[in-house]
Amino acid sequence: MLTIKAEIKPSSKPELGMGLFTLQDINKGDIIWQYEQDLDVCIDVNRLNTLTYVQQDFLNKYGWREDDKFYLSCDNSKYINHSASDANLVCGEADITYASRDIKAGEELFIDYGSFDDDYDNYSSTLI
């Protein structure tokens, strides 16, 4: 779950659609997202075939896989776009995401999906 105030609006990179922008200054090292068991979703990959096509599609679009689990955040963090070169967020230990540098209010948040999603190689060629 996000630990910062943020808003969804059109991405600074129009080809990406919507993006997530911080409404507050963030210091390097600040935690901006942390997995919350009672709020975020964790699904065993063996359960995927019990989900409808629509549910699977949503999970594939907004979720990520680590080992034998799929995760889905319950909040607007799903609008954090991918960037390998401009990422200002990084994944850390224990299911946390933190700022890799100081981030000013109004900046869009980016993370390298390849740093946490085990399925990244399966869709990375479709990313801008």
Secondary structure, DSSP 8 states (H G I E B T S, - for coil): -B-S-EEEEE-SSGGG-EEEEESS-B-TT-EEEE--TTTSEEEEGGGGGGS-HHHHHHHHHH-EEETTEEEE-SSGGGG-EE-SSS--EEEETTTEEEESS-B-TT-B-EE-GGGT-TTHHHHGGG--
